[in-house]
Each structure stands twice: as structure tokens, then as C-alpha cells.
Amino acid sequence: MKKDELQLFYTSLQQQNAEKKHYYKRKTSANAILRLVIFVATAIAFYYSLKTEIWIVFALLFTATLVFVALVQYSAKLDKKRRWHKELEAIYGEELDTINGNFKAFDGGDKFKAPTHSFSYDLDIFGQDGFFQTINRTTRPGGTKKLATQITTPLLEQSAIERRQQAFQELAANDEWRQAYKAHGRIHKLIEDDDTILKNLHEQNLKVPKWAFSKIVYIGVPVLTITTIVLSSISIIPVGYPILAILIQWAITGILFKTTQQADASTGKTNKIMAGQKELIRAIKTKKWESQLLIELQQKLLSENGNALEAVDQLARIMNNFEYRNNLIINMIINSILLWDIQCLSRFYKWHQKSSHHFNLWMETLDTMDAWVSCGGYVQNNPDFTTPKITLEYQLNSTELGHPLLPASKRITNDYRLDKGTSFHIVTGANMAGKSTFLRTVSLNMAMAMSGLPVCAKSFEFMPVNIFTSMRPTDSLSKDESYFYAELRRLREAYDRIKNGERLFIVLDEILKGTNSEDKRKGSMDFLKQLVKYNVSGIIATHDTQLSELEELHPEIFRNYCFEIEIDGDNIQFDYKLLPGVTRTMNAQLLMKQMGLIG
């Protein structure tokens, strides 16, 4: 589906859901009016029926109550459908906005910004208008974290990358299911505290003495109580016996009251949260998947890991039983005859022992699917992107490679190849010629490829490798650390990692900016010579054309590329095309002159 077709597709679905939303809104309003009419009519009829026989009065009130309750229940169903289509209308509207480059509806993941990360800070993964904002459609705190981790933790095994690609492509092909999953997640919004409650449920320690769950207690005592009540009512035994039996029940209830309250509170919180997650569990469980990764994810909700849907239903029933305790009169009756607190506590304890330790797995499964739904949407929304192929022949071999955050109308692409083994490219060029953008283009696409995502290129073959960038070092006043020292520390980290045997793809942008030109040139050259003693590949962008001399010294390792500009009087033209060789033009003085900084 091409971009224009995608726009029509989203527009059509947005309009369909808007129409259905208004339809159910009208029906809900009509239902409210009908309830009001019935209420007024019943009141009038009641007034006149008082002059008739009493059974007519009761029949009228009974019938009116049944009709009113039925209308209230029907209204709840109508409102549920209205909200469902309202969410879908909003979802498709937001996707329409993204086609026009507007991603403001989505979280950019500012909280995941980490200047010390190997590459995410330099590549603008997180933050306003960053890559994360373009892909993020998560509805759960855990899903958002999973997506952030997935993007910033590259997969290095071919099979793992290909399995992810297959899963994301299958999700992309199931738009209706994917958007429904998002709608359920948005309607039943999970907050951080809810996430913590569920994931800590299995750690809850209920201190219950063994005798409490003995059949003699929770079955025998209620049977004995009922028996004494029956026998006393027909004057076979004195009334003191059922009173004694009731007192025994209240004594047992009192002993375990604190534990019962703890279980009641825990059950109430968990049930309220899980009721919203039930639809997400059902969506994953009932869908027939084809890709192996999605099948494996589905299996985590099934029998060997406990049946998630069954466990949620059981919890709901236990919670309903606990709720009877909230009515004082009913509480007194059921705890006097049925030892109700112990019945509920017993059921909850058995449920807790059987199901609670699976909750972390179930929640993580929903979180993972939440993240993958975002990835499936990214595949669908970028039909012009390509699925990367893994190769052992090159480090990278691509055609029409572009930056995924730039609009297609403004995106300039380049063919780019980097040989495997120890290989380093030196990119020179004037200010604003495109050097830094090109470095981010290569690095970001490689990170996307190792996340299982499609990349912004016509073709893309690569060898998985850890990425390390040094493009934007940050100083720290709190650590009394200068900009230059921060950059040295960053370079030292890269050096230590390759020295310890790790293979890296290193991307450097104008290193050693915090020192004078001669010192910078010598330091940069010596550092590159030191790097290539190890198994490393990468790119460095620089204004210092003397670094290009490394190609003459080590032609088997270094190769020069450049971005050229055309200067016509006071006009500068940029074509952002990568060329072999060393740049011949610089433009700093001309740019300063154009901004009125020099005469």
C-alpha cells in the first residue's frame, strides 16, 4: 500500500468510525429520553393506580423497574460501543496526521534520553521530533519501556533479526487487529502504579495457618452450624447450640480478619486492573498467528504458563464473593452461617498459589505485544522502506539510503558501501554540506535494521555489529567535567571496548573539537591509527582535510569521501550527494558574511 493509498485507507476508516460513534451517541441520547419518559409515565400511573387494587400497584412498579433496569444496561452497552468507535476514530486520525509529518500526539520518550548510551543520544532517538516519537504507539508503561529497549539494544544474531522482521510484517498486514489492540489498551489505560501492583502480586505473603484451610473448618463448621439451626428450629436441640456454633464462626473469622482484609484489598485492586487487561489477553490468545515469534508470544498466555483468561475470570468471581462483605447486614448473616470470610480466603489463597507467579510473564507478554504493535504500524506506514538483508560480504551495502526522519519530498539519498573487516571512511565537507546528517543516516538505519525494522533505502545489506557514536559529547558542571574531557572519556570508552575484543561500528563527528587545530589534527590521526589496530569499522566526519592523508598511508583501511558545495558569488548550493575523494571547498567565512558577522 503506497502513501497516497494509505492516506485514503486511514481517511475512510476514520470516517466510518466517526459515523458509528455518532450513531451510538444518538441511540444513547434516545435511550436516556426513553428512560425519562418511562419514569414520568410510571409516576403518573402509580398515582392513579393507588385508587385500584394493591396487586396492580406492585405489578406496575415491578414491570417499570424491570424495563428501567434493562434500559440502563442497554445504555451501558451503547456507551461502550460509542467509546470504542471514538477511540478508533482518534487512532486513525492520528495516523493521518503522521502521514503529513505531525507526530505530536505521541510520546517522544524524553525520559529515556541517556547521553552515555552507545548511540541513542547522538542519533536523536528520543525527544521531541526524534525517531522514537515516529514509531511509538504504545498504550502501556511497560510497552513503552520495551519499545525503547528494543530500539537501543541491537540484535546481533541473524535468526533473531529475521524472526522479528517476520513478526512485524505479519502485524503490519493485520491493521484491524492491531488498531483494535491499541483501542483496548487506550480504553483500559494502565498507569505505572497499576503495573507495579500486578508485577508485585506474586510477592504478597498471606500468613494463613494450615488449620484454616482444613475441610473440618471451612466445610465442617458451616454444616454443623446449619444443622444445629435446623434442629433447634424444630425443637430437637436447645437454642444454645446454634448460638455456640455461630460464635465459633465469628471467633474463626476474627482470628483471620486481618489476613482476610489484606486479601480483599489485594483482590480488589488486582481485579479492577485485570478486568481491563482481559481484552488484550483475549485478543492475543484468539488470533491465529503464522510467524514463529508471535506464536511463541501467544503460548506464554496458555496452559504451561497458566491460563491467563481463566485466571482473570477466577479472580473476578473471587472478588464478587468478597464484595458481599461490604454490606454489614449480609456480612453478619453469611459469616454467621457459612464462614464466608474463610471461604473467600481459601479460594483466593488457592488462586494465588496457582496463578499469581505467572502474572509477571503475562504482563510482560502484553507489554511486548504493545511494543510490537508499534513496530507493525511502522512497517505499514512506511511502504517505501525496505526489509534489510543480512550478509557476510560487506559491513554495509546500500542503495538510495536516506534519513528516515526527513520527509520523502526533502530527502536526498545516497548509495553507500562499507567493506567488512577493518575499514574506515573519512568524510570531509564544508559547513552544512550534510556530513553529520549522513553519519546519522547510516547509524540510525543500522540500528533500525538490528531492531527488526525496515530501513530508509531501496536496498540494504549489512553485517550486524554494535554501534558506538561520538558526535555530541556533553560537559557536566556537577562532575566538574569540561567538554574536552567528556569527549576524551567517550573516546576512551570506545577504545576500551574494542581493546577487550568487542567488534564495533564506530561513528565519529569532528572529534577533539575542544582543542586547537594542530593539536586536534595530530590527536585525531593518532587515535584513528590506534583504532584500526583492532577489528573495527566506521566513519569519521571532519573539516580537517589533512586527515585524508591516511588513505595514502593505509589504502587498505582508509578511504576518502566528501560532500561538495557550489559557490556562485554570495550564493551557496548544496546537493548533499556523497562523492569519492576530498572536499575542495569551504564556506565558513561566506556564511559568517551572509549573517552579518564579518564585513
N, C-alpha and C positions, 0 to 999 in steps of 0.2 A: 504494500500500500504506500503510494507516494505521498508527499507532504500535502499537496492540494486535495488528494483523496481522503487523507486523514482528517483534514480540516472539515470537509463535508460530512465525514463519518461522525466526528465529535459534535458538529452542529446539529445534525439530525437527532442524535441520542439526547443531547441537551434539551432540544425542543420537545421530544417525546416525553421525557421525564417531567418537564415543566407543565405540560398539558395534563399528565396524570396527577401531578401534585395539586393542580388547581381543581381537578375533578374530585379528588378525595377531600379537598378543603371545602368544596361546595356541599358534598354529601355530609360532612361533619357538621357544617352550619345548619343544614336541613334537619339533621338528627337532633341538634340542640333545640331548634324551634319546635320540633315534634314533641320532645320531652316536656317543653314548657306548656304546650297545648294540652298534653295529657294530664299534666299536673293541675292546670287550671280547671280542666273538664272534670277531673276526679274530685277536686274540691267542691265544685258546684253540685256534682251528682251526689257526693257524700252529704251535703247539706239537705238536699231534698229527700235522700234515702232515709234520713233519720225518722221520717214520718211513716216508714214502712216497717216490715218485719226485720228483726236483727240479723238474720242469716243473709239477707240481701246486702246489708251494710258490710258484713265481713267478706262476702263474695266479691263485692265491688273493690274493697281495699286490697284483697288478695290478688285479684286479677290485675289491678292497676300497678301493684308493686312488681308483679312478675314482668309485665310489659316494660315498666320503667327500668328495672334491672337489666333486662335484655337489651334495651336501647343504650344503656350506659356501656355495657360490654361491647356492643356493636360499634359504638362511638370510639372506644379504645382501639379496636381493630382498624377502623378507618383512619384514626390519627397515626397509628403505627405505619400504615401504608403511605400516608401523606408525608411523614418524616422520611421514609425510605426513599421516595422519589425526589424529595427535596435534597437529600444528600447526593444522590446520583446526578441530579441537575447541577449541583455545585461542583462535583467531581469533574464532569465533562466540561463545564465552563472554565474550570481552572486549566484543564488540558488544552482548551482552545487558546487560553492566554499564553501558554508556554510556546505554542506554535509561532506566536508573534513576539517571542522573546521576553515575556513577562513571567518571572518565577517568584514574585513577591509573596505569593500565598504559602510558600514552603520554607521550612526551617533550613537555614544555611549551615547549621552545626557549629556556631561560634564557640560553643563550649568544648569542642574537640580540637581547637587550634593548639598546636604544640610546636613551638619554634625549634625544639630539639629533635623532632621526628626526622627520620631519614630523608623524607621528600615532601610531605604533605603541606608544610608551611610555605616552602618555596614555590610550590605548584599551584597555590591558591585553591586547594581542595575545599577548605572550609571558609565560611564567612559569606557576607553579602555578595551575590553575583559569582560565587565560587562554584566549582564543579558539583559539590555535594548538594547544593540547592537545586541544580538542574535535574538530579536523579531522585532526590528524596521525596517519597510519597508515604512514608511510614506513619502509622497511627498509634504506635505503642512505644513507650520509653525504651524497652528492651530491643525493639526492632530498629529504632534509630541508632542505638549503640552497635547493633550487629552490622548494620549497613556501613557505619563509619569504620568499624574494624575491618570489614571485608575490603574496602577500598584502600586502606592504608597497610594491609598485610598481604602482600602479593603471594599468590600460589606459584610454586616452582616446579611442580610435577605436571607433566603433560596430561595425564589421565584426569587429574583433579580439575584442571582448567577446562578440558573438553566436556567433562560431566556437567560443570556449571554452565557452560555455553548451551548445552542441550536443554537444561532445565529452564534457563532464561528464555530461550526461543519457544519452548512449549508454553510458558506463561504468557509470552507476547501474543501467541496465537489464540489465547483464551481471554479475550478482552472482557467479555461479560462476566466470567467467573472472577477475574482479577478485580474489576471495579466493584463487584458485589462484596468481595472480601474487604476491600477498603471501606465500603459503606458500613459494613458491620463494625469494623474497627473504630470508625468515627462516631457512630451512634453510641457504642458502648466504650467510650473513651476510658483508657486505663491511665491512671496517673502514677507517679513514682511511688507514693505510699502504698497504693494497691499492689504494685509489682513486688514490693518488699514483703507485704503480708503473705502473698501467695508463695513466694520463694522461701519464706521462713517457716511455713506451716509445718513442715516435717520435723522441725527442730523443737516444736512445742512438746513439753514434757508433762503429761497428765499423770498426777500421782493418785492412783486408784488402788486400794487394797484388793487383793485377789478375791477375798470373800464376797465383795460387792457384785462380782460377775458370776457367782455361783448360781446355778439354776434353783437351788433351795431358797436363795434370797429373792432374785428378780422374777421368778415364776411361783415358787412355793408360797412366799409371803402374801402376794396378791390373791392367790387361790384360797389360801387359808382365811384371809380377811373376808372375801366374798362369801365363802362357805359359812363363816360364823354369822355374817349379817343375815343370810337366808335362814339359817337355823334359828337365830334369835327372833326373826320376824314371825316365825310360825310357833314360837314359844317352846322350842325344844331345849335351847340353852339360854342362860341368863344374858341380859343385855351387856353385862360387863365384859364378856368375851370379845365381841366385835369392837368394843371401845379399846380394849387392850391391844387387839390386832392393829387398829388404826394408829394407836400411839407408837407401836413398834415401827410402822411405816414412816411416821413422822420423825422418829429418832434416827432411822437409817438415812432419811432424806436430809436431816440436819447435819449428820456427820459428814456427808458428801456434798453439802451445799456449795462450799467454796469451789470445789473441783467442777461441779455442775455449772456454776456461773461462768467459770473460765471457758468451759467447752461451749456454752451457749453463746458467749461473746465471740469466740473464735469462729464458730459455725456461722453466726450471723454475718460477720464481715466477709468471710470467705464465700459464702453462698451468694451474697449480693454482687461480689466481683465476678464470680464464676458464671453467674447467670448471663452476663454479657459476653463472656468468652465462649459460651456454649455454641453459638452460631459459627464462630470461627473454627472450632474443633469439628463441627459437623461439615463445614464447607470443605475442609481438607480431607476428612475421612471418607466422604461420599463421592468425591471426584475420582474418576478413573484416569490415572496418570500413565504416561508412557516412558518418560525419561527416568533413568535409574535413580538419580538423586532425589526426585520428587516422590518416587515410590518408597525410598528409604525413609524420607521425612514422614510420610504418611504412616509407615509402620510403627513409628515411635508413639503414635496415639492408640495403637491396637494392643492385642492381648498380652504379648510377652512383657510389655511395659505397663500393664494395667489398661483397662478400657476407659479412656478419658470421658467419653459421653456417659457411660454407665455410672462412673464415679460421681460426675456432676449431678446426675439425676438422683442418685442415692443421697447426696449431700442436701439437695433441695427437700427431699422427703423428711430427712432428719431435722432440718431447720423448721419445717412446718410443724413437726411434733414439738419442738422446743417452744414454738410461739404460743402454744396453749398455756404455757406457764405465765405468760404476761397478763392473763386475766385472773384476778385474785380469786374469784369465786370458783372458776373452773380449776384453777391450780389446787385449791383446797380439796375439791372433790376427787380429782384424778390422783393426787398424791396421798389421799386417804384410803383409796381403794386399789389403785393399780400400781402404786410405787412408781409413778410416771417419770420422775427425775432419773431414777436408776435405769428405767427402760431406755430413755433417751441417751443417757450417758453410756450405756452399754453399746448401743448402736453406733454412737459417734466414735467410741474407742475402737471398735472393730473396723469401722470405716477408716479411721486414722491409721491403724496398723497396716491396713491393706493398701490404701491409696495415697496417703499424704506424701510418701517418699518419692512418688512419681511426679509430683507437681512441678518440681524444678524442670524436669525433662519436658513436660507438656508445655510449660510457659516458654521455655527456650525454643521449642518447636514452633509455637505461634510467632515468637519473635523472629525466628529465621525466615518463616514464610512471609512475614511482614516486610523484611528486608528484600527478599527475592521478588516480591510483587513489584517493588520499586524498580528492580533491575529488569523485570519483564516489560514494564511500562517504558523504560528507557530504550529497550530494543525496538518496541513498536513505534515510539516517537521519533526514531532516527533511522528511517528505512534506507537512507543513502549511505549509512555506515556499513562497514564490512566486518565479518567474523574473522578474527586473527587466526593464522595457522602457525603451528609450532614447527620449527626447523632446527637442524643441527648444522646447516651450511653457513648461516650468517648470524650475527648478533641481531641485525635488523635489516630487512629489505622491504621497502615500501614504495608505493606509487601514489601520487596525489595526496600526500599526507598533510593534514590541516589541523588547526587548533579547534577542539570540539566546542569551546565556549563562544567562538566567533560565529556570527550569522553567516549562512551559506553565501549570501549576496556580497559579503565583505571578506570572505575567507580566501586567502591566497595559499595555494597548495604547492608542495614540492615533492619531487621524487628523492628518496634518501636511502642510502645503503651503508651499513657499517659492518665490516668483516668480523668474523668470530676471532677468538683469541685475544692477544694483547694488541689493541688497536685504539688510537686516539685521534680525534679530528679537532683541528684548531680553526675556529670560525672568527674571522675578522670583519669589520664593517664600521661605517660611520654611526653617529648617534641616531637613534630612532630608525635604523635601517632594517631592524627585525631580528637581531641576534638573540635577544632574551626570549622573545616570543617563540622563536624556533626551538630553543632549548626546552621551553615548557611544552611545546607541541610534541616533541619526541618523547620526553619523560612522562607526560600525562597519558599519552596514548599507550605507552608501555605499561604503566600502572593499571590502566583500564583493561588492557589485554590480559594481565595476570589476575584480574578480578573476575574474569569470565565474561566481560562486557564487549560489545562491538566497538570498533575504533573508527576515528575520522580519517578514512583513507579509502582508496579504490582497491588496493591490495596491501596486505600486511603480514609478513612472515617474521618471526622473531624467536630468539632463544631466551627462555625465562631466566631472569637474573635479578638479584636485589638491586634496588635503585638507591643512590645516595647523591644528594644535591648540596651545593653550597652556592647559593645565589643571593641570599638576603640575610646575612648574619645580623643578629641584634645585640646591642650592648646592654648592660644591666647595671643600673645605679645601685640597686640593692646588694649586688655582689661586688660592687666596686670594680667592674669589669669594662674595659674600653671596647670600642667597636673592633679595633685591630686584634685585640687579644681574643675576643669572641670568635673572630674569623679563624685565627690560628687554632683555637680549640676545636672548631668544626673540622678543619682540615686534618688535625691530629686524629680525630675520631675515625675518619675515612682511612687514614694510613694504618692505624692500629688494626682495623678490621681486615684489610687485605693482607697485612703482615701476618695475621693469625690464620690465614688460609681461606678467608671468605672471598668469593668472587663477586665483584661489584661492577655495576654500570654507573660511572661517576660523571656528574654534570656540574661544571664549574662556570660561573659567570663573573668575569673580571675580578679575579681573586687578588688579595693583598691591596685592596683599594686604600687602606689606611696608612700607606707609607709613600715615600717619594718615588718618582718614575723609575729611576735607575735601580733602586733597591727592589722595587716591585718586579721589574723585568727579570733581574737575576734570580730573585726568590721564586718567581713563577716557573722559570725554566728549570731550576734545580729541583723543584717539587715534582714537576712532570717527569723529569728523568728518574726521580726516585720511585714514583708511582709505577712506571712501566717496567720496573724490575719484577713486578708481580703479575699475576693473572688478572688483568683489569682492562676494561674498555670504557670509552666515554667521549665526552665533548667538552671543550672549553671555549667560551666566547671571550674575546679580548679586543681592546683598541690598540694594543701593542703589537705592531706588525713584525717586530723583531722575533717574537715567539715563533713565527712561521719558519724561522731558520731550522727548527727542529726536524722539519720534513727532510731537509738536505742532510742532516746528521744521522737521522734514523728513518729512512724512507719506508722501511718495512713496518713501522709502527705509526708514524705520524703522517697525516695528510691535511692539506690546507683547503679550506672553503671560505667563501665570503659572500656578503650582501653588498651590492654596489648601489650607488645613487647617481642620478644625473643632475648636474648643476648648470643652470642656464641663467647667468646673471645672478639675480637675487632669488631665483626660483629653484626649489629642490624637488626632484621627483623620486619617489620610492616605488620600486616594483616588488620588493620582498621576495625575490627569487634567489634561491641558493645556487651559487656558481662555484666551480673549482678554482683554486688559486687564492691570491692575497689581494685584499682591497687596495684600490688606488686612490680613493677619495676620502676626505674627512670634512666635517661640516660644523664643528663646534663654534668657530668664530662667526660663521654666517648665521647660525641660529641665534647666537647672542646679539648680533647686529639687528636681526629681524625683531627681536623682543626689546630693542632699545637699550640693551645693557652696555653696548660699546658703540663708538661712533664709526 
